[in-house]
Every structure is written in C-alpha cells, then in structure tokens.
Amino acid sequence: MFTTYSIAVLSGDGIGPEVMAVAKELTQVAAERAGRRMQYQDLPAGAQHYLDSGESLPETTLQACRDADAILFGAMGLPHVRGQDGTEIIPQLDIRFALDLYAGVRPVRTWPGLPIPLADPRAQHIDLVLVRENTEGLFWARGRGTVDADGASDTMRITRKGTTRIVDFALQLAAQRKEQGRPGHVTNVDKANVFRSMAYWRDIFTERASHWPQLQTSHAYVDAMALNLVLKPWQYDVLVTENMFGDILSDLIAALVGGMGMAPSGDIGDQHGLFQPAHGTAPDIAGQGIANPTAMILSAAMMLQWLAHRNQDLALTDAANALERAVRQVFESGKVRPREFGGNSGTRDIAQAILEQL
Ligand code: ATP
C-alpha cells in the first residue's frame, strides 16, 4: 500500500502546461520507486482562465491549494491579458499573499555538461540560494500605489515580523546546508545606506544572526551585489533580501547557470509550500514543444525534499535525490541539450532522457 500525497496542480498559461505534464510524470515515477504516490488535482487559474471566466484565481482553486499537501505551479500570465488597472494577471503573486508563502527560495548551481555564460573556470562551482522575502517590501505596494496630479508613489513596507521570519529562514537554511558540507555563510543584501526601511531591516538581520555563532554572516548593498554576482558568484552560499531586490537578483542568478529553464524555486510558508520554475510563460515559444522542462522538474524535486522534511519521510528524500541525480547525469552525459544552450532537444526529449536515467 503506497503512502499518498495530495498535490494541487496549477499548470497555468503558455509553456506552463507543457513543462508541468512531464514534471508530473517524472515525479510520479521517482515517488513510486520510493514506495510513495502523488495524487494530482488539476486546478484552473491563470490569464486564459481569466479571459474565459473573469477570475484568475478562483476561491475553489485556492481552497484546494490550502487542503493539499503541496502545490505545483507552472507559469501564469499572458502579455495581452490585463486587468482593469492595466497590470498583468499574475495569480502567482496573489497566492503568495493568500497562503502567506513568505520565503521565496531560489537555488542555482552549475550543471556539468552544460555551458555557462561566465568564462572564469571558478564559475563551474556556483552553488548558491537566494532567499527572497515574498509578502511585503516594495511589492506590498501592489494594488495600493497612489497617483495624483503631481505624480505617483509606491511604498516599501518592512515589518519586524516579516523581516524576522525571513532572516530566520535564511539562517536556518544556511545551517542545514552547512551540515551538508557547504560554507554556512549568509549574506544580507539591502540598501541600508539610503533607506530607513533598509537600515531597520539590517538591524534585525544583525540581531537574528547573533543567535547563530556557527554561521558566517555579512552585509552587502544590492548594487554591489549585482556587480559581485557577475564577478565572483562562486563565493556566495545563502543570500537574503527584500522582495523587489530578490525579484531582480533571481533573474540575474538564473542567467549565471545558463537561463531561466534551469532555475527552480519554492515559495514556502509555515503552513504551505508551492513549487514553480523561476521562468514565466514564455509566450514566444509556447505550443512548440521546445521549452526546457528542467526548472519545472527541479522545482518538483524541491517539493519532494520539502514534503520529506515536513512529514519526516525519508523515502521522499530518496525520491528527490534520485530525480536530481537523473537530471545531472543526463546533462553530464551530453545525451540531450536544451535549445537555450544551442542544442535541439525539445521538452519531450529531455523528459524522456531523464525518465530512462531514473
Ligand atoms: P515573467 O514576467 O512572467 O517572468 P517574462 O516574459 O519576463 O515572464 P519568461 O516567460 O521567463 O519571462 O521568458 C523570458 C525568456 O526566456 C523568453 O525568451 C523565453 O522564451 C525564455 N524561456 C523562459 N523559460 C524557458 C524555458 N523553460 N525553456 C526555454 N526558454 C525559456
């Protein structure tokens, strides 16, 4: 008798459904090899659903997400579909706020066998995680900004509670990574030299870090961090930052390892976990079967790791490790090469190679 986990599946728009289909299949295979089963529930949401029904994230979908053990999310939004205020339909933001998914976890590492943009050989050793605050910061202004005759303003909101919990999350993550042999170093990224809100953030970071003497900690201004992430990204382990800075740096670090198709992410709260690729709906390549599904597959592996930890279920750790190992071996062997890397492997080719490796 398999232990079953219920997974809410929001495939979304563009390439979302294409990468989700193969990620579901591979996750199921990895889980069943470890004696576990995923029970998927496909749920409507997204820009196309908004066009069809007037709702981008129905309450029934949200409730099913609350009830599930974990959430798998493809990508949502289409450039031509806009709400009444002119902004894009982005339920991925709504769901973060609704389920209080405060920690945006974005790991990147180089994959042997795949080319990377940086020429320095040390770039082969990039292995870092960006922890992005997901529920306040400058994104707090979404839907609250004001416009008057003289101009417009959006407010950055930094609270004690919000900052404490994200900083604690990053410190704890670094401690876990240290146990696995990584440096155990957290870099706080802010703009404390200019903004009161960021000086407040920095003070909280400093106080929380003082409880973790086994970790190294340091501070960096976000502009200097943009520079250093290109000059010497191999020196970083865990980074923690405000919502908007994290949004921007997430794309930068994805580029370091070859592109959006390789960058997974998790949006994690105390009650719920949602896992999605860092990329968007890529309308320019949707429907052609050429999207790289790796970021989605690695996001599903992160989900398995999170479920394993949450449920003290070591079999799921094995399943996650097997899936990640299969991805690594497939690229290392050169059997497939995604189009972003100059190859001609489509979504199915990559999934099939990983399946065979599994
Ligand atoms: P968003 O604002 O939702 O992040 P975006 O339009 O800024 O979306 P993406 O949808 O991620 O960004 O697309 C950026 C570029 O990366 C596009 O050229 C797209 O084709 C490419 N891209 C994104 N994801 C993949 C993928 N999985 N495989 C191949 N190419 C991808």
Residues whose N, C-alpha, C, O or C-beta is under 5 A from the ligand:
A	BS01	ATP	M76 M260 G261 A278 H279 G280 T281 A282 D284 I285 I290 A291 N292
